[in-house]
């Protein structure tokens, strides 16, 4: 049997695309590194990426990120 990694689990990228305004209403903010992220109590819950700056795909880093 293999050992489970102690690293943080990654969850699938959300298929739905969100607008910048929708993400801001959900609590996403730009951080110092220029990423669009959602944090709670210093914990990174999700990050969003975009190719065009208009529609964003969310990659959850926690199970209940909303």
PyMOL Python script that loads the backbone (N, CA, C, O; Angstrom):
from pymol import cmd

cmd.read_pdbstr("""\
ATOM      1  N   UNK A   1       0.834  -1.195   0.000  1.00  0.00           N
ATOM      2  CA  UNK A   1       0.000   0.000   0.000  1.00  0.00           C
ATOM      3  C   UNK A   1       0.871   1.248   0.000  1.00  0.00           C
ATOM      4  O   UNK A   1       1.912   1.300   0.655  1.00  0.00           O
ATOM      5  N   UNK A   2       0.430   2.236  -0.737  1.00  0.00           N
ATOM      6  CA  UNK A   2       1.171   3.484  -0.813  1.00  0.00           C
ATOM      7  C   UNK A   2       0.831   4.421   0.332  1.00  0.00           C
ATOM      8  O   UNK A   2      -0.258   4.363   0.902  1.00  0.00           O
ATOM      9  N   UNK A   3       1.760   5.264   0.648  1.00  0.00           N
ATOM     10  CA  UNK A   3       1.513   6.253   1.693  1.00  0.00           C
ATOM     11  C   UNK A   3       0.821   7.463   1.104  1.00  0.00           C
ATOM     12  O   UNK A   3       1.061   7.847  -0.041  1.00  0.00           O
ATOM     13  N   UNK A   4      -0.029   8.045   1.896  1.00  0.00           N
ATOM     14  CA  UNK A   4      -0.701   9.272   1.455  1.00  0.00           C
ATOM     15  C   UNK A   4       0.236  10.446   1.662  1.00  0.00           C
ATOM     16  O   UNK A   4       0.955  10.518   2.659  1.00  0.00           O
ATOM     17  N   UNK A   5       0.218  11.340   0.733  1.00  0.00           N
ATOM     18  CA  UNK A   5       1.062  12.523   0.799  1.00  0.00           C
ATOM     19  C   UNK A   5       0.542  13.477   1.874  1.00  0.00           C
ATOM     20  O   UNK A   5      -0.666  13.608   2.073  1.00  0.00           O
ATOM     21  N   UNK A   6       1.461  14.133   2.556  1.00  0.00           N
ATOM     22  CA  UNK A   6       1.084  15.101   3.583  1.00  0.00           C
ATOM     23  C   UNK A   6       0.802  16.466   2.975  1.00  0.00           C
ATOM     24  O   UNK A   6       0.411  17.396   3.681  1.00  0.00           O
ATOM     25  N   UNK A   7       1.000  16.588   1.670  1.00  0.00           N
ATOM     26  CA  UNK A   7       0.733  17.855   1.000  1.00  0.00           C
ATOM     27  C   UNK A   7      -0.757  18.136   0.979  1.00  0.00           C
ATOM     28  O   UNK A   7      -1.579  17.238   1.163  1.00  0.00           O
ATOM     29  N   UNK A   8      -1.082  19.367   0.755  1.00  0.00           N
ATOM     30  CA  UNK A   8      -2.465  19.779   0.687  1.00  0.00           C
ATOM     31  C   UNK A   8      -3.158  19.165  -0.533  1.00  0.00           C
ATOM     32  O   UNK A   8      -2.588  19.166  -1.624  1.00  0.00           O
ATOM     33  N   UNK A   9      -4.357  18.651  -0.369  1.00  0.00           N
ATOM     34  CA  UNK A   9      -5.040  18.052  -1.525  1.00  0.00           C
ATOM     35  C   UNK A   9      -5.477  19.114  -2.521  1.00  0.00           C
ATOM     36  O   UNK A   9      -5.785  20.247  -2.149  1.00  0.00           O
ATOM     37  N   UNK A  10      -5.498  18.731  -3.786  1.00  0.00           N
ATOM     38  CA  UNK A  10      -5.992  19.613  -4.832  1.00  0.00           C
ATOM     39  C   UNK A  10      -7.328  19.092  -5.314  1.00  0.00           C
ATOM     40  O   UNK A  10      -7.531  17.884  -5.432  1.00  0.00           O
ATOM     41  N   UNK A  11      -8.226  19.997  -5.589  1.00  0.00           N
ATOM     42  CA  UNK A  11      -9.544  19.638  -6.081  1.00  0.00           C
ATOM     43  C   UNK A  11      -9.646  20.065  -7.540  1.00  0.00           C
ATOM     44  O   UNK A  11      -8.881  20.914  -7.995  1.00  0.00           O
ATOM     45  N   UNK A  12     -10.571  19.491  -8.259  1.00  0.00           N
ATOM     46  CA  UNK A  12     -10.733  19.772  -9.683  1.00  0.00           C
ATOM     47  C   UNK A  12     -11.111  21.237  -9.907  1.00  0.00           C
ATOM     48  O   UNK A  12     -11.800  21.846  -9.089  1.00  0.00           O
ATOM     49  N   UNK A  13     -10.653  21.784 -11.016  1.00  0.00           N
ATOM     50  CA  UNK A  13     -11.018  23.143 -11.393  1.00  0.00           C
ATOM     51  C   UNK A  13     -12.509  23.172 -11.708  1.00  0.00           C
ATOM     52  O   UNK A  13     -13.030  22.288 -12.388  1.00  0.00           O
ATOM     53  N   UNK A  14     -13.177  24.185 -11.211  1.00  0.00           N
ATOM     54  CA  UNK A  14     -14.612  24.320 -11.425  1.00  0.00           C
ATOM     55  C   UNK A  14     -14.857  24.617 -12.902  1.00  0.00           C
ATOM     56  O   UNK A  14     -14.248  25.528 -13.462  1.00  0.00           O
ATOM     57  N   UNK A  15     -15.743  23.856 -13.530  1.00  0.00           N
ATOM     58  CA  UNK A  15     -15.991  24.021 -14.972  1.00  0.00           C
ATOM     59  C   UNK A  15     -16.674  25.336 -15.298  1.00  0.00           C
ATOM     60  O   UNK A  15     -16.458  25.903 -16.369  1.00  0.00           O
ATOM     61  N   UNK A  16     -17.495  25.822 -14.384  1.00  0.00           N
ATOM     62  CA  UNK A  16     -18.212  27.060 -14.637  1.00  0.00           C
ATOM     63  C   UNK A  16     -17.243  28.238 -14.605  1.00  0.00           C
ATOM     64  O   UNK A  16     -16.318  28.272 -13.794  1.00  0.00           O
ATOM     65  N   UNK A  17     -17.465  29.192 -15.485  1.00  0.00           N
ATOM     66  CA  UNK A  17     -16.642  30.405 -15.518  1.00  0.00           C
ATOM     67  C   UNK A  17     -17.383  31.530 -14.826  1.00  0.00           C
ATOM     68  O   UNK A  17     -18.602  31.653 -14.949  1.00  0.00           O
ATOM     69  N   UNK A  18     -16.650  32.343 -14.106  1.00  0.00           N
ATOM     70  CA  UNK A  18     -17.225  33.449 -13.343  1.00  0.00           C
ATOM     71  C   UNK A  18     -16.688  34.775 -13.862  1.00  0.00           C
ATOM     72  O   UNK A  18     -15.569  34.843 -14.372  1.00  0.00           O
ATOM     73  N   UNK A  19     -17.483  35.822 -13.730  1.00  0.00           N
ATOM     74  CA  UNK A  19     -17.015  37.165 -14.073  1.00  0.00           C
ATOM     75  C   UNK A  19     -16.226  37.724 -12.888  1.00  0.00           C
ATOM     76  O   UNK A  19     -16.296  37.199 -11.777  1.00  0.00           O
ATOM     77  N   UNK A  20     -15.483  38.784 -13.141  1.00  0.00           N
ATOM     78  CA  UNK A  20     -14.708  39.423 -12.084  1.00  0.00           C
ATOM     79  C   UNK A  20     -15.623  39.918 -10.969  1.00  0.00           C
ATOM     80  O   UNK A  20     -15.302  39.769  -9.789  1.00  0.00           O
ATOM     81  N   UNK A  21     -16.733  40.491 -11.327  1.00  0.00           N
ATOM     82  CA  UNK A  21     -17.686  41.015 -10.338  1.00  0.00           C
ATOM     83  C   UNK A  21     -18.278  39.890  -9.488  1.00  0.00           C
ATOM     84  O   UNK A  21     -18.427  40.042  -8.275  1.00  0.00           O
ATOM     85  N   UNK A  22     -18.614  38.764 -10.118  1.00  0.00           N
ATOM     86  CA  UNK A  22     -19.178  37.637  -9.382  1.00  0.00           C
ATOM     87  C   UNK A  22     -18.176  37.096  -8.356  1.00  0.00           C
ATOM     88  O   UNK A  22     -18.554  36.757  -7.234  1.00  0.00           O
ATOM     89  N   UNK A  23     -16.906  37.019  -8.741  1.00  0.00           N
ATOM     90  CA  UNK A  23     -15.891  36.547  -7.813  1.00  0.00           C
ATOM     91  C   UNK A  23     -15.690  37.536  -6.666  1.00  0.00           C
ATOM     92  O   UNK A  23     -15.490  37.124  -5.523  1.00  0.00           O
ATOM     93  N   UNK A  24     -15.741  38.822  -6.958  1.00  0.00           N
ATOM     94  CA  UNK A  24     -15.609  39.814  -5.896  1.00  0.00           C
ATOM     95  C   UNK A  24     -16.762  39.704  -4.906  1.00  0.00           C
ATOM     96  O   UNK A  24     -16.560  39.871  -3.703  1.00  0.00           O
ATOM     97  N   UNK A  25     -17.956  39.430  -5.390  1.00  0.00           N
ATOM     98  CA  UNK A  25     -19.099  39.259  -4.502  1.00  0.00           C
ATOM     99  C   UNK A  25     -18.963  37.995  -3.649  1.00  0.00           C
ATOM    100  O   UNK A  25     -19.519  37.928  -2.552  1.00  0.00           O
ATOM    101  N   UNK A  26     -18.226  36.991  -4.146  1.00  0.00           N
ATOM    102  CA  UNK A  26     -17.989  35.770  -3.378  1.00  0.00           C
ATOM    103  C   UNK A  26     -16.832  35.925  -2.395  1.00  0.00           C
ATOM    104  O   UNK A  26     -16.576  35.019  -1.602  1.00  0.00           O
ATOM    105  N   UNK A  27     -16.130  37.055  -2.432  1.00  0.00           N
ATOM    106  CA  UNK A  27     -15.058  37.291  -1.472  1.00  0.00           C
ATOM    107  C   UNK A  27     -13.654  37.155  -2.022  1.00  0.00           C
ATOM    108  O   UNK A  27     -12.699  37.143  -1.245  1.00  0.00           O
ATOM    109  N   UNK A  28     -13.491  37.050  -3.328  1.00  0.00           N
ATOM    110  CA  UNK A  28     -12.160  36.956  -3.923  1.00  0.00           C
ATOM    111  C   UNK A  28     -11.526  38.341  -3.979  1.00  0.00           C
ATOM    112  O   UNK A  28     -12.204  39.339  -4.222  1.00  0.00           O
ATOM    113  N   UNK A  29     -10.211  38.388  -3.748  1.00  0.00           N
ATOM    114  CA  UNK A  29      -9.452  39.635  -3.797  1.00  0.00           C
ATOM    115  C   UNK A  29      -8.110  39.365  -4.486  1.00  0.00           C
ATOM    116  O   UNK A  29      -7.628  38.232  -4.492  1.00  0.00           O
ATOM    117  N   UNK A  30      -7.514  40.406  -5.062  1.00  0.00           N
ATOM    118  CA  UNK A  30      -6.170  40.284  -5.622  1.00  0.00           C
ATOM    119  C   UNK A  30      -5.174  40.326  -4.475  1.00  0.00           C
ATOM    120  O   UNK A  30      -5.296  41.160  -3.577  1.00  0.00           O
ATOM    121  N   UNK A  31      -4.180  39.428  -4.495  1.00  0.00           N
ATOM    122  CA  UNK A  31      -3.166  39.437  -3.458  1.00  0.00           C
ATOM    123  C   UNK A  31      -1.908  40.132  -3.970  1.00  0.00           C
ATOM    124  O   UNK A  31      -1.887  40.636  -5.092  1.00  0.00           O
ATOM    125  N   UNK A  32      -0.870  40.159  -3.155  1.00  0.00           N
ATOM    126  CA  UNK A  32       0.365  40.863  -3.490  1.00  0.00           C
ATOM    127  C   UNK A  32       1.080  40.245  -4.686  1.00  0.00           C
ATOM    128  O   UNK A  32       1.849  40.929  -5.362  1.00  0.00           O
ATOM    129  N   UNK A  33       0.843  38.976  -4.958  1.00  0.00           N
ATOM    130  CA  UNK A  33       1.492  38.296  -6.076  1.00  0.00           C
ATOM    131  C   UNK A  33       0.711  38.436  -7.369  1.00  0.00           C
ATOM    132  O   UNK A  33       1.110  37.873  -8.389  1.00  0.00           O
ATOM    133  N   UNK A  34      -0.403  39.179  -7.355  1.00  0.00           N
ATOM    134  CA  UNK A  34      -1.187  39.406  -8.555  1.00  0.00           C
ATOM    135  C   UNK A  34      -2.164  38.292  -8.870  1.00  0.00           C
ATOM    136  O   UNK A  34      -2.683  38.226  -9.984  1.00  0.00           O
ATOM    137  N   UNK A  35      -2.429  37.408  -7.905  1.00  0.00           N
ATOM    138  CA  UNK A  35      -3.395  36.334  -8.108  1.00  0.00           C
ATOM    139  C   UNK A  35      -4.743  36.758  -7.540  1.00  0.00           C
ATOM    140  O   UNK A  35      -4.809  37.605  -6.649  1.00  0.00           O
ATOM    141  N   UNK A  36      -5.809  36.173  -8.055  1.00  0.00           N
ATOM    142  CA  UNK A  36      -7.163  36.420  -7.568  1.00  0.00           C
ATOM    143  C   UNK A  36      -7.479  35.253  -6.627  1.00  0.00           C
ATOM    144  O   UNK A  36      -7.679  34.128  -7.084  1.00  0.00           O
ATOM    145  N   UNK A  37      -7.525  35.516  -5.311  1.00  0.00           N
ATOM    146  CA  UNK A  37      -7.651  34.440  -4.333  1.00  0.00           C
ATOM    147  C   UNK A  37      -8.766  34.717  -3.335  1.00  0.00           C
ATOM    148  O   UNK A  37      -9.203  35.854  -3.155  1.00  0.00           O
ATOM    149  N   UNK A  38      -9.210  33.642  -2.695  1.00  0.00           N
ATOM    150  CA  UNK A  38     -10.172  33.756  -1.605  1.00  0.00           C
ATOM    151  C   UNK A  38      -9.521  33.176  -0.364  1.00  0.00           C
ATOM    152  O   UNK A  38      -9.073  32.029  -0.356  1.00  0.00           O
ATOM    153  N   UNK A  39      -9.476  33.986   0.687  1.00  0.00           N
ATOM    154  CA  UNK A  39      -8.873  33.570   1.948  1.00  0.00           C
ATOM    155  C   UNK A  39      -9.884  33.673   3.067  1.00  0.00           C
ATOM    156  O   UNK A  39     -10.826  34.463   3.006  1.00  0.00           O
ATOM    157  N   UNK A  40      -9.675  32.858   4.097  1.00  0.00           N
ATOM    158  CA  UNK A  40     -10.474  32.950   5.311  1.00  0.00           C
ATOM    159  C   UNK A  40      -9.541  32.668   6.480  1.00  0.00           C
ATOM    160  O   UNK A  40      -8.966  31.585   6.582  1.00  0.00           O
ATOM    161  N   UNK A  41      -9.399  33.645   7.351  1.00  0.00           N
ATOM    162  CA  UNK A  41      -8.522  33.521   8.532  1.00  0.00           C
ATOM    163  C   UNK A  41      -7.099  33.130   8.124  1.00  0.00           C
ATOM    164  O   UNK A  41      -6.465  32.321   8.802  1.00  0.00           O
ATOM    165  N   UNK A  42      -6.599  33.687   7.042  1.00  0.00           N
ATOM    166  CA  UNK A  42      -5.242  33.419   6.588  1.00  0.00           C
ATOM    167  C   UNK A  42      -5.074  32.143   5.789  1.00  0.00           C
ATOM    168  O   UNK A  42      -3.990  31.881   5.269  1.00  0.00           O
ATOM    169  N   UNK A  43      -6.110  31.353   5.682  1.00  0.00           N
ATOM    170  CA  UNK A  43      -6.053  30.104   4.925  1.00  0.00           C
ATOM    171  C   UNK A  43      -6.529  30.345   3.505  1.00  0.00           C
ATOM    172  O   UNK A  43      -7.580  30.948   3.288  1.00  0.00           O
ATOM    173  N   UNK A  44      -5.761  29.878   2.551  1.00  0.00           N
ATOM    174  CA  UNK A  44      -6.121  30.006   1.142  1.00  0.00           C
ATOM    175  C   UNK A  44      -7.175  28.961   0.797  1.00  0.00           C
ATOM    176  O   UNK A  44      -6.913  27.761   0.875  1.00  0.00           O
ATOM    177  N   UNK A  45      -8.370  29.416   0.414  1.00  0.00           N
ATOM    178  CA  UNK A  45      -9.465  28.504   0.105  1.00  0.00           C
ATOM    179  C   UNK A  45      -9.565  28.185  -1.381  1.00  0.00           C
ATOM    180  O   UNK A  45      -9.874  27.054  -1.755  1.00  0.00           O
ATOM    181  N   UNK A  46      -9.301  29.188  -2.238  1.00  0.00           N
ATOM    182  CA  UNK A  46      -9.423  28.981  -3.683  1.00  0.00           C
ATOM    183  C   UNK A  46      -8.644  30.063  -4.408  1.00  0.00           C
ATOM    184  O   UNK A  46      -8.392  31.141  -3.869  1.00  0.00           O
ATOM    185  N   UNK A  47      -8.271  29.757  -5.631  1.00  0.00           N
ATOM    186  CA  UNK A  47      -7.636  30.769  -6.478  1.00  0.00           C
ATOM    187  C   UNK A  47      -8.256  30.690  -7.860  1.00  0.00           C
ATOM    188  O   UNK A  47      -8.679  29.623  -8.305  1.00  0.00           O
ATOM    189  N   UNK A  48      -8.304  31.826  -8.531  1.00  0.00           N
ATOM    190  CA  UNK A  48      -8.933  31.907  -9.848  1.00  0.00           C
ATOM    191  C   UNK A  48      -7.890  32.315 -10.886  1.00  0.00           C
ATOM    192  O   UNK A  48      -7.010  33.132 -10.616  1.00  0.00           O
ATOM    193  N   UNK A  49      -8.005  31.732 -12.071  1.00  0.00           N
ATOM    194  CA  UNK A  49      -7.109  32.062 -13.170  1.00  0.00           C
ATOM    195  C   UNK A  49      -7.923  32.479 -14.380  1.00  0.00           C
ATOM    196  O   UNK A  49      -9.066  32.057 -14.554  1.00  0.00           O
ATOM    197  N   UNK A  50      -7.317  33.314 -15.216  1.00  0.00           N
ATOM    198  CA  UNK A  50      -7.992  33.797 -16.407  1.00  0.00           C
ATOM    199  C   UNK A  50      -6.985  34.018 -17.513  1.00  0.00           C
ATOM    200  O   UNK A  50      -5.853  34.436 -17.268  1.00  0.00           O
ATOM    201  N   UNK A  51      -7.402  33.737 -18.717  1.00  0.00           N
ATOM    202  CA  UNK A  51      -6.553  34.017 -19.878  1.00  0.00           C
ATOM    203  C   UNK A  51      -6.841  35.398 -20.458  1.00  0.00           C
ATOM    204  O   UNK A  51      -5.947  36.056 -20.989  1.00  0.00           O
ATOM    205  N   UNK A  52      -8.101  35.833 -20.353  1.00  0.00           N
ATOM    206  CA  UNK A  52      -8.484  37.098 -20.962  1.00  0.00           C
ATOM    207  C   UNK A  52      -8.801  38.201 -19.952  1.00  0.00           C
ATOM    208  O   UNK A  52      -8.973  39.354 -20.348  1.00  0.00           O
ATOM    209  N   UNK A  53      -8.882  37.881 -18.661  1.00  0.00           N
ATOM    210  CA  UNK A  53      -9.184  38.877 -17.642  1.00  0.00           C
ATOM    211  C   UNK A  53     -10.660  39.156 -17.467  1.00  0.00           C
ATOM    212  O   UNK A  53     -11.038  39.945 -16.601  1.00  0.00           O
ATOM    213  N   UNK A  54     -11.504  38.525 -18.271  1.00  0.00           N
ATOM    214  CA  UNK A  54     -12.946  38.748 -18.180  1.00  0.00           C
ATOM    215  C   UNK A  54     -13.665  37.557 -17.555  1.00  0.00           C
ATOM    216  O   UNK A  54     -14.548  37.740 -16.718  1.00  0.00           O
ATOM    217  N   UNK A  55     -13.299  36.344 -17.950  1.00  0.00           N
ATOM    218  CA  UNK A  55     -13.922  35.155 -17.380  1.00  0.00           C
ATOM    219  C   UNK A  55     -12.853  34.371 -16.619  1.00  0.00           C
ATOM    220  O   UNK A  55     -11.724  34.217 -17.084  1.00  0.00           O
ATOM    221  N   UNK A  56     -13.230  33.887 -15.453  1.00  0.00           N
ATOM    222  CA  UNK A  56     -12.294  33.257 -14.537  1.00  0.00           C
ATOM    223  C   UNK A  56     -12.707  31.828 -14.246  1.00  0.00           C
ATOM    224  O   UNK A  56     -13.896  31.528 -14.138  1.00  0.00           O
ATOM    225  N   UNK A  57     -11.703  30.925 -14.115  1.00  0.00           N
ATOM    226  CA  UNK A  57     -11.925  29.559 -13.677  1.00  0.00           C
ATOM    227  C   UNK A  57     -11.366  29.422 -12.270  1.00  0.00           C
ATOM    228  O   UNK A  57     -10.270  29.905 -11.985  1.00  0.00           O
ATOM    229  N   UNK A  58     -12.112  28.765 -11.393  1.00  0.00           N
ATOM    230  CA  UNK A  58     -11.738  28.657  -9.990  1.00  0.00           C
ATOM    231  C   UNK A  58     -11.125  27.290  -9.709  1.00  0.00           C
ATOM    232  O   UNK A  58     -11.655  26.264 -10.134  1.00  0.00           O
ATOM    233  N   UNK A  59     -10.004  27.284  -8.988  1.00  0.00           N
ATOM    234  CA  UNK A  59      -9.393  26.045  -8.517  1.00  0.00           C
ATOM    235  C   UNK A  59      -9.510  26.014  -6.993  1.00  0.00           C
ATOM    236  O   UNK A  59      -8.779  26.729  -6.309  1.00  0.00           O
ATOM    237  N   UNK A  60     -10.408  25.207  -6.456  1.00  0.00           N
ATOM    238  CA  UNK A  60     -10.572  25.117  -5.003  1.00  0.00           C
ATOM    239  C   UNK A  60      -9.373  24.454  -4.350  1.00  0.00           C
ATOM    240  O   UNK A  60      -8.825  23.492  -4.887  1.00  0.00           O
ATOM    241  N   UNK A  61      -8.964  24.959  -3.202  1.00  0.00           N
ATOM    242  CA  UNK A  61      -7.888  24.352  -2.427  1.00  0.00           C
ATOM    243  C   UNK A  61      -8.419  23.810  -1.097  1.00  0.00           C
ATOM    244  O   UNK A  61      -7.669  23.251  -0.296  1.00  0.00           O
ATOM    245  N   UNK A  62      -9.707  23.983  -0.881  1.00  0.00           N
ATOM    246  CA  UNK A  62     -10.384  23.451   0.298  1.00  0.00           C
ATOM    247  C   UNK A  62     -11.735  22.900  -0.139  1.00  0.00           C
ATOM    248  O   UNK A  62     -12.299  23.339  -1.142  1.00  0.00           O
ATOM    249  N   UNK A  63     -12.239  21.954   0.606  1.00  0.00           N
ATOM    250  CA  UNK A  63     -13.485  21.301   0.213  1.00  0.00           C
ATOM    251  C   UNK A  63     -14.655  22.288   0.166  1.00  0.00           C
ATOM    252  O   UNK A  63     -15.392  22.315  -0.819  1.00  0.00           O
ATOM    253  N   UNK A  64     -14.834  23.086   1.199  1.00  0.00           N
ATOM    254  CA  UNK A  64     -15.950  24.031   1.255  1.00  0.00           C
ATOM    255  C   UNK A  64     -15.421  25.456   1.053  1.00  0.00           C
ATOM    256  O   UNK A  64     -15.290  26.219   2.010  1.00  0.00           O
ATOM    257  N   UNK A  65     -15.124  25.797  -0.179  1.00  0.00           N
ATOM    258  CA  UNK A  65     -14.466  27.072  -0.470  1.00  0.00           C
ATOM    259  C   UNK A  65     -15.446  28.228  -0.606  1.00  0.00           C
ATOM    260  O   UNK A  65     -15.031  29.383  -0.519  1.00  0.00           O
ATOM    261  N   UNK A  66     -16.711  27.963  -0.815  1.00  0.00           N
ATOM    262  CA  UNK A  66     -17.661  29.051  -0.996  1.00  0.00           C
ATOM    263  C   UNK A  66     -18.041  29.599   0.334  1.00  0.00           C
ATOM    264  O   UNK A  66     -18.840  30.532   0.413  1.00  0.00           O
TER     265      UNK A  66
END
""", "prot")
cmd.dss("prot")
cmd.show_as("cartoon", "prot")
cmd.util.cbc("prot")
cmd.orient("prot")
